[in-house]
Amino acid sequence: MSSTPVKIVQALLKDPTNPEVVNQLVSPDAVYVSLNYDDPDLKSSYLGQTPIGTK
């Protein structure tokens, strides 16, 4: 059975915190990008630069 993009997104949304589900659907070399500027790890990673759109 082949997975369509819609089925992949539905599976991720159904159980996004289950590592088994995520590992089956996401490439091992995928990179996580946080879009939340309140994330302390994100704040420390941009080394004092002002994030785009926050001036």
Backbone as XML, in Angstrom:
<?xml version="1.0"?>
<chain id="A" units="angstrom">
  <residue number="1" name="MET">
    <atom name="N" x="0.851" y="-1.191" z="0.000"/>
    <atom name="CA" x="0.000" y="0.000" z="0.000"/>
    <atom name="C" x="0.890" y="1.247" z="0.000"/>
  </residue>
  <residue number="2" name="SER">
    <atom name="N" x="0.674" y="2.148" z="-0.938"/>
    <atom name="CA" x="1.467" y="3.366" z="-0.996"/>
    <atom name="C" x="0.805" y="4.454" z="-0.165"/>
  </residue>
  <residue number="3" name="SER">
    <atom name="N" x="1.641" y="5.312" z="0.379"/>
    <atom name="CA" x="1.141" y="6.419" z="1.181"/>
    <atom name="C" x="1.068" y="7.671" z="0.332"/>
  </residue>
  <residue number="4" name="THR">
    <atom name="N" x="-0.039" y="8.365" z="0.432"/>
    <atom name="CA" x="-0.168" y="9.654" z="-0.242"/>
    <atom name="C" x="0.276" y="10.734" z="0.734"/>
  </residue>
  <residue number="5" name="PRO">
    <atom name="N" x="0.613" y="11.916" z="0.244"/>
    <atom name="CA" x="0.967" y="12.999" z="1.171"/>
    <atom name="C" x="-0.117" y="13.262" z="2.215"/>
  </residue>
  <residue number="6" name="VAL">
    <atom name="N" x="-1.372" y="13.166" z="1.813"/>
    <atom name="CA" x="-2.476" y="13.390" z="2.759"/>
    <atom name="C" x="-2.461" y="12.335" z="3.863"/>
  </residue>
  <residue number="7" name="LYS">
    <atom name="N" x="-2.261" y="11.065" z="3.494"/>
    <atom name="CA" x="-2.227" y="9.995" z="4.497"/>
    <atom name="C" x="-1.051" y="10.164" z="5.456"/>
  </residue>
  <residue number="8" name="ILE">
    <atom name="N" x="0.082" y="10.624" z="4.938"/>
    <atom name="CA" x="1.254" y="10.840" z="5.790"/>
    <atom name="C" x="0.963" y="11.938" z="6.808"/>
  </residue>
  <residue number="9" name="VAL">
    <atom name="N" x="0.424" y="13.053" z="6.355"/>
    <atom name="CA" x="0.098" y="14.156" z="7.267"/>
    <atom name="C" x="-0.961" y="13.729" z="8.272"/>
  </residue>
  <residue number="10" name="GLN">
    <atom name="N" x="-1.968" y="12.993" z="7.831"/>
    <atom name="CA" x="-3.005" y="12.522" z="8.755"/>
    <atom name="C" x="-2.406" y="11.618" z="9.831"/>
  </residue>
  <residue number="11" name="ALA">
    <atom name="N" x="-1.485" y="10.741" z="9.448"/>
    <atom name="CA" x="-0.856" y="9.844" z="10.420"/>
    <atom name="C" x="-0.025" y="10.627" z="11.429"/>
  </residue>
  <residue number="12" name="LEU">
    <atom name="N" x="0.700" y="11.637" z="10.949"/>
    <atom name="CA" x="1.487" y="12.465" z="11.873"/>
    <atom name="C" x="0.602" y="13.260" z="12.823"/>
  </residue>
  <residue number="13" name="LEU">
    <atom name="N" x="-0.486" y="13.795" z="12.309"/>
    <atom name="CA" x="-1.390" y="14.580" z="13.158"/>
    <atom name="C" x="-2.145" y="13.709" z="14.150"/>
  </residue>
  <residue number="14" name="LYS">
    <atom name="N" x="-2.373" y="12.463" z="13.799"/>
    <atom name="CA" x="-3.112" y="11.557" z="14.682"/>
    <atom name="C" x="-2.313" y="11.220" z="15.933"/>
  </residue>
  <residue number="15" name="ASP">
    <atom name="N" x="-0.992" y="11.069" z="15.793"/>
    <atom name="CA" x="-0.158" y="10.669" z="16.932"/>
    <atom name="C" x="1.234" y="11.298" z="16.816"/>
  </residue>
  <residue number="16" name="PRO">
    <atom name="N" x="1.329" y="12.642" z="16.909"/>
    <atom name="CA" x="2.589" y="13.332" z="16.644"/>
    <atom name="C" x="3.693" y="13.139" z="17.680"/>
  </residue>
  <residue number="17" name="THR">
    <atom name="N" x="3.336" y="12.630" z="18.856"/>
    <atom name="CA" x="4.362" y="12.450" z="19.896"/>
    <atom name="C" x="4.814" y="11.006" z="20.036"/>
  </residue>
  <residue number="18" name="ASN">
    <atom name="N" x="4.313" y="10.130" z="19.186"/>
    <atom name="CA" x="4.701" y="8.726" z="19.233"/>
    <atom name="C" x="5.942" y="8.529" z="18.355"/>
  </residue>
  <residue number="19" name="PRO">
    <atom name="N" x="7.111" y="8.242" z="18.970"/>
    <atom name="CA" x="8.342" y="8.095" z="18.189"/>
    <atom name="C" x="8.264" y="7.016" z="17.107"/>
  </residue>
  <residue number="20" name="GLU">
    <atom name="N" x="7.528" y="5.953" z="17.364"/>
    <atom name="CA" x="7.412" y="4.894" z="16.357"/>
    <atom name="C" x="6.712" y="5.399" z="15.102"/>
  </residue>
  <residue number="21" name="VAL">
    <atom name="N" x="5.657" y="6.175" z="15.276"/>
    <atom name="CA" x="4.926" y="6.735" z="14.140"/>
    <atom name="C" x="5.813" y="7.735" z="13.394"/>
  </residue>
  <residue number="22" name="VAL">
    <atom name="N" x="6.424" y="8.629" z="14.142"/>
    <atom name="CA" x="7.264" y="9.659" z="13.529"/>
    <atom name="C" x="8.438" y="9.032" z="12.785"/>
  </residue>
  <residue number="23" name="ASN">
    <atom name="N" x="9.099" y="8.053" z="13.384"/>
    <atom name="CA" x="10.250" y="7.417" z="12.739"/>
    <atom name="C" x="9.874" y="6.677" z="11.463"/>
  </residue>
  <residue number="24" name="GLN">
    <atom name="N" x="8.647" y="6.182" z="11.377"/>
    <atom name="CA" x="8.198" y="5.500" z="10.159"/>
    <atom name="C" x="7.940" y="6.481" z="9.026"/>
  </residue>
  <residue number="25" name="LEU">
    <atom name="N" x="7.569" y="7.716" z="9.370"/>
    <atom name="CA" x="7.107" y="8.668" z="8.365"/>
    <atom name="C" x="8.097" y="9.782" z="8.036"/>
  </residue>
  <residue number="26" name="VAL">
    <atom name="N" x="9.085" y="9.996" z="8.892"/>
    <atom name="CA" x="10.016" y="11.106" z="8.706"/>
    <atom name="C" x="11.411" y="10.561" z="8.423"/>
  </residue>
  <residue number="27" name="SER">
    <atom name="N" x="12.076" y="11.168" z="7.467"/>
    <atom name="CA" x="13.432" y="10.766" z="7.098"/>
    <atom name="C" x="14.376" y="10.921" z="8.293"/>
  </residue>
  <residue number="28" name="PRO">
    <atom name="N" x="15.321" y="9.988" z="8.469"/>
    <atom name="CA" x="16.242" y="10.076" z="9.604"/>
    <atom name="C" x="17.110" y="11.332" z="9.581"/>
  </residue>
  <residue number="29" name="ASP">
    <atom name="N" x="17.306" y="11.936" z="8.409"/>
    <atom name="CA" x="18.134" y="13.143" z="8.353"/>
    <atom name="C" x="17.294" y="14.429" z="8.339"/>
  </residue>
  <residue number="30" name="ALA">
    <atom name="N" x="16.019" y="14.319" z="8.697"/>
    <atom name="CA" x="15.164" y="15.506" z="8.772"/>
    <atom name="C" x="15.654" y="16.425" z="9.882"/>
  </residue>
  <residue number="31" name="VAL">
    <atom name="N" x="15.470" y="17.716" z="9.696"/>
    <atom name="CA" x="15.912" y="18.713" z="10.670"/>
    <atom name="C" x="14.675" y="19.382" z="11.271"/>
  </residue>
  <residue number="32" name="TYR">
    <atom name="N" x="14.630" y="19.442" z="12.600"/>
    <atom name="CA" x="13.530" y="20.101" z="13.299"/>
    <atom name="C" x="13.785" y="21.603" z="13.328"/>
  </residue>
  <residue number="33" name="VAL">
    <atom name="N" x="12.784" y="22.399" z="13.008"/>
    <atom name="CA" x="12.894" y="23.846" z="13.056"/>
    <atom name="C" x="11.771" y="24.362" z="13.937"/>
  </residue>
  <residue number="34" name="SER">
    <atom name="N" x="12.128" y="25.060" z="15.001"/>
    <atom name="CA" x="11.131" y="25.631" z="15.890"/>
    <atom name="C" x="10.695" y="26.987" z="15.368"/>
  </residue>
  <residue number="35" name="LEU">
    <atom name="N" x="9.405" y="27.210" z="15.310"/>
    <atom name="CA" x="8.882" y="28.503" z="14.891"/>
    <atom name="C" x="8.399" y="29.316" z="16.088"/>
  </residue>
  <residue number="36" name="ASN">
    <atom name="N" x="8.805" y="28.923" z="17.277"/>
    <atom name="CA" x="8.384" y="29.574" z="18.498"/>
    <atom name="C" x="9.570" y="30.312" z="19.103"/>
  </residue>
  <residue number="37" name="TYR">
    <atom name="N" x="9.546" y="31.640" z="19.076"/>
    <atom name="CA" x="10.663" y="32.420" z="19.607"/>
    <atom name="C" x="10.721" y="32.405" z="21.130"/>
  </residue>
  <residue number="38" name="ASP">
    <atom name="N" x="9.750" y="31.806" z="21.800"/>
    <atom name="CA" x="9.786" y="31.668" z="23.248"/>
    <atom name="C" x="10.557" y="30.430" z="23.675"/>
  </residue>
  <residue number="39" name="ASP">
    <atom name="N" x="11.027" y="29.640" z="22.724"/>
    <atom name="CA" x="11.791" y="28.418" z="22.987"/>
    <atom name="C" x="13.209" y="28.788" z="23.436"/>
  </residue>
  <residue number="40" name="PRO">
    <atom name="N" x="13.617" y="28.454" z="24.684"/>
    <atom name="CA" x="14.948" y="28.815" z="25.185"/>
    <atom name="C" x="16.081" y="28.260" z="24.324"/>
  </residue>
  <residue number="41" name="ASP">
    <atom name="N" x="15.904" y="27.065" z="23.760"/>
    <atom name="CA" x="16.942" y="26.506" z="22.904"/>
    <atom name="C" x="17.109" y="27.342" z="21.640"/>
  </residue>
  <residue number="42" name="LEU">
    <atom name="N" x="16.016" y="27.858" z="21.117"/>
    <atom name="CA" x="16.081" y="28.691" z="19.927"/>
    <atom name="C" x="16.770" y="30.011" z="20.255"/>
  </residue>
  <residue number="43" name="LYS">
    <atom name="N" x="16.453" y="30.595" z="21.391"/>
    <atom name="CA" x="17.070" y="31.862" z="21.769"/>
    <atom name="C" x="18.580" y="31.721" z="21.885"/>
  </residue>
  <residue number="44" name="SER">
    <atom name="N" x="19.058" y="30.615" z="22.450"/>
    <atom name="CA" x="20.496" y="30.447" z="22.611"/>
    <atom name="C" x="21.183" y="30.095" z="21.301"/>
  </residue>
  <residue number="45" name="SER">
    <atom name="N" x="20.433" y="29.602" z="20.320"/>
    <atom name="CA" x="21.056" y="29.164" z="19.077"/>
    <atom name="C" x="21.289" y="30.299" z="18.094"/>
  </residue>
  <residue number="46" name="TYR">
    <atom name="N" x="20.575" y="31.415" z="18.205"/>
    <atom name="CA" x="20.801" y="32.481" z="17.238"/>
    <atom name="C" x="21.843" y="33.479" z="17.730"/>
  </residue>
  <residue number="47" name="LEU">
    <atom name="N" x="22.488" y="33.221" z="18.847"/>
    <atom name="CA" x="23.657" y="33.954" z="19.335"/>
    <atom name="C" x="23.501" y="35.470" z="19.360"/>
  </residue>
  <residue number="48" name="GLY">
    <atom name="N" x="22.377" y="35.902" z="19.876"/>
    <atom name="CA" x="22.176" y="37.328" z="20.077"/>
    <atom name="C" x="21.695" y="38.084" z="18.858"/>
  </residue>
  <residue number="49" name="GLN">
    <atom name="N" x="21.562" y="37.455" z="17.726"/>
    <atom name="CA" x="21.049" y="38.131" z="16.536"/>
    <atom name="C" x="19.551" y="38.303" z="16.696"/>
  </residue>
  <residue number="50" name="THR">
    <atom name="N" x="19.032" y="39.383" z="16.149"/>
    <atom name="CA" x="17.600" y="39.609" z="16.213"/>
    <atom name="C" x="16.913" y="38.751" z="15.157"/>
  </residue>
  <residue number="51" name="PRO">
    <atom name="N" x="16.003" y="37.860" z="15.557"/>
    <atom name="CA" x="15.293" y="37.033" z="14.581"/>
    <atom name="C" x="14.507" y="37.892" z="13.594"/>
  </residue>
  <residue number="52" name="ILE">
    <atom name="N" x="14.403" y="37.450" z="12.380"/>
    <atom name="CA" x="13.667" y="38.177" z="11.346"/>
    <atom name="C" x="12.229" y="38.384" z="11.790"/>
  </residue>
  <residue number="53" name="GLY">
    <atom name="N" x="11.735" y="39.596" z="11.614"/>
    <atom name="CA" x="10.346" y="39.891" z="11.910"/>
    <atom name="C" x="10.063" y="40.231" z="13.372"/>
  </residue>
  <residue number="54" name="THR">
    <atom name="N" x="11.111" y="40.416" z="14.196"/>
    <atom name="CA" x="10.863" y="40.717" z="15.609"/>
    <atom name="C" x="11.326" y="42.105" z="16.012"/>
  </residue>
  <residue number="55" name="LYS">
    <atom name="N" x="11.773" y="42.917" z="15.064"/>
    <atom name="CA" x="12.213" y="44.285" z="15.406"/>
    <atom name="C" x="11.041" y="45.184" z="15.624"/>
  </residue>
</chain>
